[in-house]
Amino acid sequence: MPQRAFEVGTTIVQVVPYNNKRLSLSFWNNGSATVYISVDPQNVLAQGFPMPTGAGLTFLQLDGDEPWLAYFGVAASGDQDVRISEGFGGVGAPFQQPSPLVNEV
């Protein structure tokens, strides 16, 4: 799962590009001011998800989210440290309860 730091300032920037292989996407605001995240580059402040300091957002394909889309960000003030984690690959096999041991002593 690739992870990296990204700086978001008061000008709208693309935080992650479109990637149809991305199954999960997480953001963490490691800065000192609120950061807004949106798929709409024109309305990030008005329509974006606000991430206060120390908060995060996660988008999972399994939950019906769209983590493969391009996401944009802007900070309420200053330059903010945002951490990004992306998950790629196929969906793992569903959990199966182990079968009980036969002839357990």
HELIX and SHEET records of a PDB file:
HELIX    1   1 VAL A   44  GLN A   47  1                                   4    
HELIX    2   2 GLN A   61  ASP A   63  5                                   3    
SHEET    1   A 4 GLN A   3  VAL A   8  0                                        
SHEET    2   A 4 GLN A  80  PHE A  88 -1                                        
SHEET    3   A 4 ARG A  22  ASN A  29 -1                                        
SHEET    4   A 4 GLY A  56  LEU A  60 -1                                        
SHEET    1   B 4 VAL A  13  VAL A  16  0                                        
SHEET    2   B 4 TYR A  71  ALA A  75 -1                                        
SHEET    3   B 4 VAL A  35  SER A  38 -1                                        
SHEET    4   B 4 PHE A  49  MET A  51 -1                                        
END                                                                             
